[in-house]
Amino acid sequence: MSLAAALSLYSGCGIIVAIHAAVLVGVVRTRLRDRRRRATAEQWPHRDEAVSVIVAAMNEEALLPRLLDSLAAQTASDFQVVLIDDRSTDGTSQAMDRFREQWPSRTVVVSNTKDPVGYNGKQQALDLGVQAASGSLLLFTDADCQLPPAWVQQLASHFGDSDVAAAFGPLAVRAGARLLERFQALDQPLMHQYNLGTAGLGLPTGCFGNNLAIRAGVLAEIGGFRALGFTPTEDAALLAAVHRGGHQVRATADEATMIVTDPQPTWLGFLQQHIRWNSGALSAGDAVGRWSYRLIVSFLVASVAALPFAVRWPALLLMPATSLVTIGALGGMAAGALRRGMTASGDRPQAAALLLRVFGYTLLFIFFYALVTVLAAVGVRPRWKGTLLQRRR
């Protein structure tokens, strides 16, 4: 290997280490902020700060009742629930109507029968929900989620700081006995660590829209979800628009706000989900988020591609080693969510077994994410709810 090639190798690895070190600093800052905030969280939501929880669902008859039960069990009682039936062909609307019968004074059910034009279906459904909401704070979650009892209260408490315009929380993935489920139980919480860290540095780059809150006035200022244009990742696009508007975005790692969601049932569905997320991240509207993401995933792909050539040039092993160490460090930070996901399915892993799982799943994450990045980069179109996700004109 020439001197120039060696310098490029060491420089590239150094940059990746520096980026991940900064992300870890952001994660720590966020967790320290969480500790300070807990002292005032019990006071929220304020009486003068109305809260609306918005849920858009499409063919979620089987999973929706569990979410609705967790909404009914919230420690906060004075909040509105807005449910949007987005072109469902199953019993989703009936499940929503039954919930409205329980809470008639503060439940709104919206029915959407139109296909979206100019933006994706989820964006259209959420805009309809926002129009029907009366709260000054809008909390978003999904039909396949289960909320902790203090979710509304704890997520809303971040808006005690008047400078905060949006906030997002952590998630755990319910992990059964299959490798697919248990891998997802680390995969999504690991990605959340990136979001947590960049937000902790004041440079939010993404979030999961199933655990997201925003001030209604800020969303109106942006122009709603339609103003984001067509995007496969409306949650990340919304966060980028909030940040571009000069508003502050707050993240939390607090388990009191940690939702539990269901894994994708098939490897193909899981692959499609990640192609959609990667497509959105690679073309994100926020320049910092877009280029930092491209740099990280390009290095990841190069790390995997370098393995066959390491037989001749052993120094190339530094690249996959760098990826393993840096991603593994964030995987370790996500171990609590992995445990939560396994516990949700009745498993209680010991610390040593949990550590081994984090290591093994981190290795799988590197290879899987390299594949997904290549597929997204070459233009493979993602699917959502079984439909090819593309702009309708």
C-alpha positions in Angstrom: 0.0 0.0 0.0 1.4 3.4 -1.0 1.9 6.2 1.5 -0.9 8.2 0.0 -3.3 5.3 0.3 -2.3 4.7 3.9 -2.8 8.3 4.8 -6.2 8.3 3.2 -7.1 5.1 5.1 -6.0 6.5 8.5 -7.7 9.9 7.8 -11.0 8.3 6.8 -11.0 6.1 9.9 -10.1 9.1 12.1 -12.9 11.2 10.7 -15.4 8.4 11.4 -14.1 8.0 14.9 -14.4 11.7 15.5 -18.0 11.8 14.2 -19.1 9.0 16.4 -17.3 10.4 19.4 -19.2 13.7 18.9 -22.5 11.7 18.6 -21.6 9.9 21.9 -21.0 13.3 23.5 -24.5 14.4 22.3 -26.1 11.2 23.7 -24.5 11.9 27.1 -25.6 15.5 27.1 -29.1 14.5 26.3 -29.2 11.9 29.1 -27.9 14.4 31.6 -30.5 16.9 30.5 -33.1 14.2 31.1 -32.0 13.8 34.7 -32.4 17.5 35.3 -35.8 17.7 33.6 -37.4 14.9 35.7 -37.7 17.3 38.7 -40.3 19.4 36.8 -41.9 16.7 34.6 -44.7 16.0 37.1 -46.2 19.5 36.6 -47.1 18.7 32.9 -49.2 19.1 30.9 -50.1 22.6 32.2 -53.8 23.5 32.2 -53.2 26.2 29.7 -51.2 23.9 27.3 -53.8 21.7 25.6 -52.5 18.4 24.2 -53.7 16.4 21.2 -52.5 12.9 20.4 -52.7 12.2 16.7 -52.7 8.6 15.3 -53.0 7.8 11.6 -53.8 4.1 10.8 -54.2 2.1 7.6 -55.5 -1.5 8.0 -54.4 -1.8 11.6 -57.5 -3.6 13.0 -55.3 -6.2 14.8 -52.9 -3.8 16.5 -54.8 -0.6 17.1 -56.8 -1.8 20.2 -53.5 -2.3 22.1 -52.5 1.3 21.4 -55.9 2.7 22.3 -55.8 0.7 25.6 -52.4 2.3 26.4 -53.9 5.8 25.6 -56.8 5.1 27.9 -54.3 4.2 30.7 -52.3 7.4 30.6 -51.6 9.2 33.9 -52.5 12.5 32.1 -56.2 12.6 31.6 -57.0 15.9 30.0 -55.9 15.5 26.4 -57.6 15.0 23.0 -57.2 11.9 20.8 -57.5 12.4 17.0 -57.7 9.1 15.0 -57.4 9.1 11.3 -58.7 6.1 9.3 -56.5 6.3 6.2 -58.2 4.4 3.4 -58.5 1.2 5.5 -60.3 -1.9 4.1 -60.5 -3.9 7.3 -62.1 -3.1 10.7 -59.8 -0.2 11.6 -62.7 2.4 11.5 -64.9 0.2 13.8 -62.0 0.0 16.3 -61.8 3.8 16.3 -65.5 4.2 16.7 -65.5 1.9 19.7 -62.8 4.0 21.3 -64.8 7.2 20.6 -67.8 5.7 22.4 -65.5 5.3 25.5 -64.2 8.9 25.3 -66.9 10.8 23.3 -66.0 14.3 24.6 -62.4 14.2 23.6 -62.0 11.8 20.7 -62.2 12.8 17.1 -62.3 10.3 14.3 -61.4 11.4 10.8 -62.0 9.2 7.7 -59.8 9.7 4.6 -60.9 8.0 1.4 -58.7 9.9 -1.1 -55.4 8.9 -2.5 -52.6 11.4 -1.9 -51.4 13.8 -4.7 -48.0 15.5 -4.4 -47.1 13.9 -1.1 -47.2 10.4 0.5 -50.3 8.9 2.1 -49.0 9.2 5.7 -48.4 13.0 5.2 -51.9 13.4 3.9 -53.5 11.5 6.8 -51.4 13.4 9.4 -52.4 16.8 7.9 -56.1 15.8 8.2 -55.4 14.9 11.8 -53.7 18.2 12.5 -56.7 20.1 11.0 -59.0 18.3 13.4 -56.8 18.8 16.5 -57.5 21.5 19.0 -54.3 21.2 21.1 -51.4 23.6 21.1 -49.1 20.6 21.6 -49.4 17.8 19.0 -48.1 14.3 19.9 -47.8 11.7 17.2 -47.6 7.9 17.5 -48.5 4.9 15.4 -51.1 2.2 15.6 -48.6 -0.6 16.2 -47.2 1.0 19.3 -47.8 0.6 23.0 -47.3 3.7 25.2 -45.9 3.8 28.7 -48.4 5.2 31.2 -46.7 8.5 31.6 -46.0 9.0 27.9 -48.2 12.1 27.3 -47.1 13.7 30.6 -43.4 13.1 30.1 -43.1 14.0 26.4 -45.2 17.1 27.0 -42.9 18.1 29.8 -40.1 19.0 27.4 -42.1 22.0 26.3 -41.8 23.6 29.7 -38.9 25.3 28.0 -40.5 27.8 25.7 -37.7 27.6 23.2 -38.4 24.0 22.4 -40.5 23.6 19.3 -40.3 19.8 18.8 -39.3 16.8 20.9 -38.9 13.1 20.2 -38.5 10.1 22.4 -37.0 6.5 22.3 -38.4 3.2 21.3 -38.1 -0.5 22.0 -39.0 -3.2 19.5 -40.9 -6.2 20.8 -38.6 -9.2 20.4 -39.9 -12.7 20.1 -37.8 -15.8 19.6 -36.8 -15.3 16.0 -33.5 -13.7 14.9 -35.4 -11.2 12.7 -37.3 -9.9 15.7 -34.4 -9.8 18.1 -32.2 -8.1 15.5 -34.8 -5.4 15.0 -34.9 -5.0 18.8 -31.4 -3.6 18.6 -31.5 -2.1 15.1 -34.0 0.7 15.7 -32.8 1.7 19.2 -29.2 1.8 17.8 -30.3 4.2 15.0 -32.1 6.3 17.7 -28.7 6.8 19.4 -27.6 8.7 16.3 -30.7 10.8 16.4 -30.3 11.3 20.1 -26.7 12.3 19.8 -27.1 14.8 16.9 -30.0 16.4 18.6 -28.0 16.7 21.8 -25.4 18.6 19.8 -28.0 21.0 18.5 -27.9 19.5 15.0 -31.0 17.2 14.7 -30.8 14.8 11.8 -33.8 12.5 12.2 -36.2 10.8 14.4 -38.9 8.2 14.6 -42.3 9.7 13.9 -44.1 7.2 16.2 -42.8 9.1 19.2 -42.8 12.8 18.2 -44.2 16.0 19.5 -44.4 19.5 18.0 -46.0 22.9 18.8 -49.1 23.4 16.6 -48.0 26.9 15.9 -44.6 25.8 14.6 -46.2 23.2 12.4 -48.6 25.8 11.0 -45.6 28.1 10.4 -43.9 25.3 8.3 -47.1 24.8 6.3 -48.0 21.3 7.6 -46.8 18.0 6.2 -47.9 19.0 2.6 -45.3 21.8 2.6 -42.5 19.2 3.1 -43.1 17.9 -0.4 -43.0 14.3 -1.3 -40.7 12.4 1.0 -40.5 8.7 2.1 -39.5 9.9 5.6 -41.9 12.7 6.6 -40.8 12.6 10.3 -37.2 13.4 9.5 -38.3 16.0 6.9 -40.4 17.7 9.5 -37.6 17.8 12.0 -35.3 19.3 9.4 -37.9 22.0 8.6 -38.2 22.8 12.3 -34.5 23.2 12.6 -34.1 25.3 9.4 -36.8 27.6 10.8 -34.4 28.4 13.7 -36.4 26.4 16.3 -35.0 24.1 19.0 -35.4 20.4 18.8 -35.2 18.3 22.0 -34.5 14.6 22.2 -34.9 12.3 25.2 -33.7 8.9 26.2 -36.0 8.7 29.2 -37.6 5.3 29.6 -40.8 7.0 30.8 -41.3 8.1 27.2 -40.1 4.8 25.6 -42.8 3.3 23.4 -42.8 -0.3 22.4 -43.5 -1.1 18.8 -43.9 -4.3 16.8 -41.2 -5.6 14.5 -41.6 -6.2 10.8 -42.8 -9.8 10.4 -40.7 -10.7 7.3 -37.1 -10.0 6.2 -38.5 -8.6 3.0 -40.7 -6.1 4.9 -37.8 -5.2 7.1 -35.6 -4.6 4.0 -38.3 -2.4 2.4 -38.6 -0.4 5.6 -34.9 0.4 5.6 -34.7 1.2 1.9 -37.5 3.7 2.6 -35.6 5.2 5.6 -32.3 5.3 3.7 -33.8 6.8 0.6 -35.1 9.7 2.8 -31.8 10.1 4.7 -29.7 10.1 1.5 -31.8 12.9 0.0 -32.6 14.8 3.2 -33.3 18.5 2.9 -31.0 19.4 5.8 -27.4 19.7 4.3 -25.6 18.8 7.5 -27.7 15.7 8.1 -27.6 14.6 4.5 -23.8 14.9 4.0 -22.9 13.5 7.4 -25.2 10.5 6.8 -23.7 10.0 3.3 -20.2 10.0 4.8 -21.0 7.5 7.5 -22.9 5.0 5.3 -20.3 5.4 2.5 -17.6 4.4 5.0 -19.7 1.5 6.1 -20.1 0.2 2.6 -16.4 0.6 2.0 -15.7 -1.3 5.2 -17.6 -4.3 4.0 -16.1 -4.0 0.5 -12.6 -3.9 1.9 -12.8 -7.3 3.5 -11.9 -9.4 0.5 -8.9 -7.2 -0.3 -7.6 -7.4 3.3 -6.0 -10.7 2.4 -3.5 -8.8 0.3 -3.5 -5.5 2.2 -4.1 -6.3 5.9 -4.1 -2.6 6.8 -7.6 -2.5 5.2 -8.9 -4.4 8.2 -8.8 -1.1 10.1 -11.9 0.0 8.2 -14.3 -2.8 9.3 -12.7 -2.6 12.8 -13.4 1.1 13.0 -17.0 0.5 11.9 -17.4 -2.3 14.5 -16.0 -0.3 17.4 -17.9 3.0 16.6 -21.2 1.3 15.8 -20.8 -1.1 18.7 -20.3 1.8 21.1 -23.7 3.2 20.1 -25.1 -0.4 20.2 -24.0 -0.6 23.8 -25.9 2.6 24.5 -29.0 1.0 23.0 -28.7 -2.2 25.2 -31.4 -0.9 27.6 -33.9 -0.7 24.8 -32.9 -4.2 23.6 -33.6 -5.5 27.1 -36.9 -3.6 27.1 -38.0 -5.2 23.8 -37.1 -8.7 25.0 -38.8 -8.2 28.3 -42.0 -7.1 26.4 -42.1 -10.6 25.0 -41.5 -12.3 28.3 -37.7 -12.8 28.1 -35.4 -11.6 30.8 -31.8 -11.8 29.5 -28.8 -11.8 31.8 -26.2 -9.1 31.4 -23.6 -11.3 29.8 -26.1 -12.7 27.3 -27.3 -9.2 26.5 -23.7 -8.1 25.8 -23.2 -11.0 23.4 -26.4 -10.2 21.6 -25.3 -6.6 21.2 -22.0 -7.7 19.7 -23.6 -10.2 17.3 -26.4 -7.9 16.2 -23.9 -5.1 15.6 -22.0 -7.3 13.2 -25.2 -8.1 11.4 -26.2 -4.4 11.4 -22.9 -3.5 9.6 -23.5 -6.0 6.7 -27.3 -5.4 6.5 -27.0 -1.6 6.5 -24.3 -1.7 3.8 -26.7 -3.7 1.6 -29.6 -1.4 2.3 -27.4 1.7 1.5 -26.4 0.3 -1.8 -30.0 -0.6 -2.8 -31.2 2.9 -1.8 -28.3 4.6 -3.6 -28.9 2.8 -6.9 -32.6 4.0 -6.8 -34.5 0.9 -5.6 -37.9 2.3 -4.8 -39.3 1.5 -1.4 -42.7 0.1 -0.6 -45.0 1.2 2.2 -48.1 -0.7 3.2 -47.5 -2.9 0.2 -47.6 0.0 -2.3 -44.7 1.4 -4.3 -43.9 4.7 -2.6 -43.8 7.3 -5.4 -45.2 10.7 -6.1 -48.7 10.8 -7.6 -49.3 13.8 -9.9 
